[in-house]
Every structure is written in structure tokens, then in C-alpha cells.
Amino acid sequence: MPRSSDRPQPAGQLDLGDGVPPLIAMLARDLRTLVERRLAPLDLTLQQAVLLRLSAAGKVTPVQLTTPLGTDSANMTRLLDRLEAKGYLTRQRHPDDRRSLVIELTERGRNLLPQLAPIFDLTRGQLLAGFSPAEVGRLQTQLQRMHANINLEIEAGGDHGSL
């Protein structure tokens, strides 16, 4: 079977090599650009908006949010500082663990949440337009498998597939 790099490319189209990893990277970049553009009138970044939405459930700690937000503790602190300065949240002592903090949305933060949902819903609808529910389910399963495959390597601390 010929590789994609062996086939001629239409004018103006980049060769994606083996396709999947570069395509996922481009999709992630474009998706982030679109959502950031839609959040700009609210003076929020994508990470800030996701943090607010995840914090709405209550009693969430910064440590619990680092992985879903794709950040580390230093960046999490800066993220929380910015949102606290905007008046969207406060950090309180954890009721069961004095060494830990919990994030609590302020009234201003809770009032912002209804403005975030339509942005995420519109983007999700555009992203998945034309996909059947079964296709969305398969895609989600496949992406979760890819994520798990990569995380196995990350957790092993290796670079067994280096170039």
C-alpha cells in the first residue's frame, strides 16, 4: 500500500505524512483558536472557561484540575490568580484537609456559567456536524484508546519509539 508521502498532493495541500498525529494536532489547534475567539468577548481563555465549568460542581481542588486542564501546579496557581482577580472565584481552605484548598465560584462566576454553555454547545455541534450518534460514540472510544496508548508510554517514562 503506498504511503501518503508517495502520492502527489493537490496544490496548496500539505503532506500529512502518516496522517493521524498531524491531523489531530491541527484539529486541536484550530478548535482552540475557534473557542478562544468565541470566549474573547468574555475576556476568558479556554483554560479559564473550562476551569470555571469544572469548578461549578463545588469542592474541587486545584490538584484535581491540573490533568483535565493540561497544566501543572505553577500554571494552575497563575490561572487561579487571574480568575480570582476578575472576581470569578475564591480559594478556601478545604473543610477536611487544612493543607489543601477548594475552589469556590463567586456569584459573578456562577452568573457567567450560562454564557459559556452556548459557546461550547455551538462548537461541539459544528465539530460533530454530519456524524451519527453511533459515529460519535466510536470516535470517542477511539480517541480514548489513543489517549490511553500515549499515556502508557508517558507513565512508563520512556521514549521507546524515538526517531
Secondary structure, DSSP 8 states (H G I E B T S, - for coil): ---GGGS---TT----TTSHHHHHHHHHHHHHHHHHHHHGGGT--HHHHHHHHHHTTSSB-HHHHHHHHT--HHHHHHHHHHHHHTTSEEEEE-SS-TT-EEEEE-HHHHHHHHHHHHHHHHHHHHHTTT--HHHHHHHHHHHHHHHHHHHHHHHHT--TT--
